[in-house]
Amino acid sequence: MAPVVRFLILWLSRLALGCFGLALVGAGILAYVIYYYGKDLPDLQSLASYEPPTVTRVHAGDGRLLAEYARERRIYVPADAMPAYVKEAFVAAEDQNFYSNYGIDLTGMVRASITNVERLMSGRRPQGASTITQQVAKNFLLSNELSISRKIKEAILALRMERVYSKDHILELYLNEIYLGNRSYGVAAAALNYFDKSLDELTVAEAAFLGGLPQAPSRYDPTRNPDAALNRRTYVIGRMLEDGYITKAQAEEAAKEPLNLRPRRSREGARADFFTEEVRRQLVGIYGEAGFYEGGLSVRTTVQPKVQRMADHALRDGLFTLDTRANGWRGPVGHLDLGSTPDWAAAVDSFDAGFELMDWQAAVVLDTKGDAATIGLEDGSKSSLSFADMRWARPRDDNGHLGASPRSVRDVLKVGDLIVVEHEGEGANAHWSLRQRPLIEGALVALDPNTGQVLALTGGFSFRQSWFNRATQAWRQPGSSFKPFVYLAGLESGMTPSTIILDAPVSVYQGPGLPLWQPENFERSFYGPATLRLGLEKSRNLMTVRLAQQIGMEKVRDVAHRFGVDHKLGLNLAAALGSNEVTPLSMAAAYGMIVNGGHKIEPYLIERIQDRHGRTIMKRDHRTCEQCLAASWDNGLPPDVPDDRPQVEDPRIAYQMVSLLQGVIERGTGRAANALGRPLGGKTGTTNDSKDGWFVGFSPDLVAAVYVGYDQPRSLGSRAQGATVALPIWMDFMGNALKDVPPAPFRTPPGLQFVNVDATTGRLPGDNTQNIIREAFLPGTDPGHHSQPIVGNFTTTTGDGGPDVNQGSGDADGTDGGDGGVGSGGNGGAASDPHAPSIGGLY
C-alpha cells in the first residue's frame, strides 16, 4: 500500500474517531441539557382534558340572553367542527411544516437565529421561531419570558407533546387559546367580533385575515392600521396558495375581496339588570369567581321578559309621580351653549344623563316663547313641550322646601337646558312630558305563588347608578302588611273572621320607670266591638294589638317563622304592628304561601344550570314524572305530577286569610284596586312617620310586592300611606300583567262551611241586618244567634308582674278607617325603648 494511501486512511480514521468523540460529547451535553431543563417541566396531562376559560351565559325563562360573563371572551370549538380552510390559514401563516415536523423546526430556528443577530445589532427586539406546538407549550405550560432557558423548555415540551397528542388535538388547543385582538380569545370569538359570523360562515379572505393576526394582533388591527392588516392578509392568501390549500382562482377572488368589518351585533336579548345581578351574586357564591367567570355555564333563569318590562315600567312611572309631589323640580340635567354648538342634535345624541333612560330620551330646549317650549330631540327633529306637561315642576330650594307652582314655561326652563322627556299617547293625543330622575326609591317583585319562580324583580330606579338591590338587600319594616300573619295566628287559635275584637284605646305597661305604650289608630277614632274581618280590612292597630295580646306573641312569631318573615321579630306587642324587618322578596313569598293554600315555597331565580359540555349540573325541580317523558300527547289529561311541597298552614285557614285579604281590596284600605275588576287580595303597609310604603297582593296565580321609600329613611310625606304610594304601582303592574288572563276565583279547599253572616255583628243575619257577607268557617265554628265573647274586653298585664292597666272601652262611631292607622308610640310612646321599638304603622 502506498504511503499516501496509508496516510489518508490513518487521517480519516482519526477524523472519524474525533467526530465520534465529539458526537458522544455533544450527545452527552444534549442529554444533560434535556435532563436539566426537562426534570421540572409541567405535566402534559392537563392538555388531555383542556377546558379553557369560557363565557358563562345567563338566559331568561323564554331562552333569550340576559347577560354574558367572562374574563376572556372565548368560544370553544372542537377542531373537527372547524372548516378546513380556517385551520389551513393559521397553519400557512404560522407553521407551514406543522403537519410534517416533530414539534420543532430546525431550519426555521437556524434562519431565525441569523435574523435575530441582525436585529439585536440594530437594537430591535428578537423574533421567535416557534412552531404551533411550541406556542401551545408556551401558552399553556410556560411563561412569556424571553430567554434561552424558556426556549429550551419550550422545545422539550413540544417534542414530548408530539409523542402524546395528535396534530389535530394540538391545533385545537392552539386555535381555541390564542389571543387575536379585539377582546377575542380563540378563533371562534374572533370570527364573531370582527365579522359577526360563525366559523363556517367565514370566507377564505376572512379566514386569511384571522390567520395573520397571531404574530401581532395590535400591529394588524384593521381599525388602526388598515393597510398593514390588508398586506398581512394578502401574505397569508399567498402562503395558502403556495402550500396548496386553495386554488389560484380562490386566491385571486380572496385578494380582491374588501376587508369589511362587521362588529358583533347585540342579539335579541332581554333586560333585567337587578334580577341578573342577583343571579350573578348567587352563582359566584356557589361556584366561586373562577367557576362563574371561566366555567362556561349556561344558566336558565325564571324571569319572564314581558313581565319584567311591565315591572320596570310600573316602578319607574310610580316613583317619578311620587317624586314630583314630594320633591318638585330640581332643574335640568345639563346645559348647552347653543351659540357655540352648531350641531345641537349631535350634542343631544351623545349626552349622557347618568342613568338608564329606557322609554325616556334627552332633549334640548330651543325656545320658551308662549305656552310651550320648543325642544330638539336626539334624531335632529323638533317638537313641542306644552306648559301643561310641566306644570308639576314646582321649584325646590336648598332646604328641601317646595315653592309655588310655575305660571309659565320660563318659570321652569330656559333656552339651552338639557332635559329628559317622555313621549306619551298616540295619534292626536300624542305629546311630550317633562321627566326627571326621582330621589324616592323602591322595588317590585312578582312571583308564581305555586312554584316560587320569580317572574320579575326590579330593585330600584337605576341599576347603573346603584347596584343596591332593594328587592333582596333592603331590610325594611313592613308596617301593616305584616298584620295578616298576626290574624293567621288568631285563626289558628280558634278565632274566625266573625270573632269580635274591641277597637278602643289601649295602654300597655312596659316595666318600672318606662312610659305606657299607647298605640293609636290612624284617624284616632274607634269602632268599639267589631269583627276580626273589619280589623284587618280597615287595618285597625288597636284591634291587632288586642288580638296579639290574646293569643300571645310567641304564637305570632311561630306563624311568621313558618312564612319566612320573622327576621328581628320581637315578642313585645309593638311587633304585631310590623316592627320586624323584611325584604320585598320575602314578603312576596310569604303572601304566595297564603294564596297557594298554605304550601311552603322558596322564591328562586335559577331554574337550571348546564356546564360547558351541556350536562345539567343543577335543576330546581327534582320531582319524577314518568308521564312527562311521553313522546307525544294524545289530548288527554295532563300528567299527574306529585306535589311535594311541605304544608305550613291548614289550607282551610289559608283560604280564610285569602278571603279576608280579598275584603281589604273590596272594602278596606286597598279598595282602589277594585278598578282592576277581578278577584284580588292584598294588604297595605306604612311605617312610622310614613318612611316606608308597601302593598303586597295577589291573584290566584300571581303575587307581587311593592316597596317605596328613601335609601336614607325619611318621611315620604305627612299623609303618605301604602295605599297612596305603593298601591298605584301595584295596580299598574297587575293590570298589565293580568290583561290577557281571564278573571278567576280563588281556589277553595274542601272542609269549609260557607255561612251568610251580618257583616257588622258577625252573627247570623236578623230582621235588622243591612249588610250580609258570605263567610268561610271551619266545621263547628260558625256563629249562632247567641252573643260571642269580645276579644280584648278585659284588663291587661304585661306578664312581667307589672300592674294591671285598664284598656278602656269605646263605641263604634261609624268613621271609615280610611287607609289605616299609624301605630306610633302614643303619648311619648316608647319609640326609643327596647321593649317597644319604633314601629310603624301601620296601615
Sequence and secondary structure as in RCSB ss.txt:
>XXXX:A:sequence
MAPVVRFLILWLSRLALGCFGLALVGAGILAYVIYYYGKDLPDLQSLASYEPPTVTRVHAGDGRLLAEYARERRI
YVPADAMPAYVKEAFVAAEDQNFYSNYGIDLTGMVRASITNVERLMSGRRPQGASTITQQVAKNFLLSNELSISR
KIKEAILALRMERVYSKDHILELYLNEIYLGNRSYGVAAAALNYFDKSLDELTVAEAAFLGGLPQAPSRYDPTRN
PDAALNRRTYVIGRMLEDGYITKAQAEEAAKEPLNLRPRRSREGARADFFTEEVRRQLVGIYGEAGFYEGGLSVR
TTVQPKVQRMADHALRDGLFTLDTRANGWRGPVGHLDLGSTPDWAAAVDSFDAGFELMDWQAAVVLDTKGDAATI
GLEDGSKSSLSFADMRWARPRDDNGHLGASPRSVRDVLKVGDLIVVEHEGEGANAHWSLRQRPLIEGALVALDPN
TGQVLALTGGFSFRQSWFNRATQAWRQPGSSFKPFVYLAGLESGMTPSTIILDAPVSVYQGPGLPLWQPENFERS
FYGPATLRLGLEKSRNLMTVRLAQQIGMEKVRDVAHRFGVDHKLGLNLAAALGSNEVTPLSMAAAYGMIVNGGHK
IEPYLIERIQDRHGRTIMKRDHRTCEQCLAASWDNGLPPDVPDDRPQVEDPRIAYQMVSLLQGVIERGTGRAANA
LGRPLGGKTGTTNDSKDGWFVGFSPDLVAAVYVGYDQPRSLGSRAQGATVALPIWMDFMGNALKDVPPAPFRTPP
GLQFVNVDATTGRLPGDNTQNIIREAFLPGTDPGHHSQPIVGNFTTTTGDGGPDVNQGSGDADGTDGGDGGVGSG
GNGGAASDPHAPSIGGLY
>XXXX:A:secstr
  HHHHHHHHHHHHHHHHHHHHHHHHHHHHHHHHHHHHTT   GGGGTT    B EEEE TTS EEEEE SS B 
   GGGS HHHHHHHHHHH TTTTTSSS  HHHHHHHHHHHHHHHHTT        HHHHHHHHHHS    SHHH
HHHHHHHHHHHHHHS HHHHHHHHHHH B STT BSHHHHHHHHHS  GGG  HHHHHHHHTSTT TTTT TTT 
HHHHHHHHHHHHHHHHHTTSS HHHHHHHHHS          SB   HHHHHHHHHHHHHHHHHHHHHSB  EEE
E   HHHHHHHHHHHHHHHHHHHHHHH B   SEE  GGG S HHHHHHH   SS  TTEEEEEEEE  TTEEEE
EETTS EEEEEGGGGTT  BB TTS B     SGGGT  TTEEEEEEEES GGG EEEEE   S EEEEEEE TT
T BEEEEE SS TTT    TTTT  B  GGGGHHHHHHHHHHTT  TT EEEES   B  STT   B    TTS 
  EEEEHHHHHHTT HHHHHHHHHHH HHHHHHHHHHTT  TT  SSGGGGGS S B HHHHHHHHHHHHTTSB 
   BSEEEEE TTS EEEES     GGGG SS  S           B S HHHHHHHHHHHHHHHHHSTTGGGGG
G S  EEEEEE GGG EEEEEEEETTEEEEEEEE SS   S TT  HHHHTHHHHHHHHHHHTTTS        S
S EEEEEETTTSS   TT   EEEEEE TT    SS   EET S B  SSS   B            TT      
TTT STEETTEE      
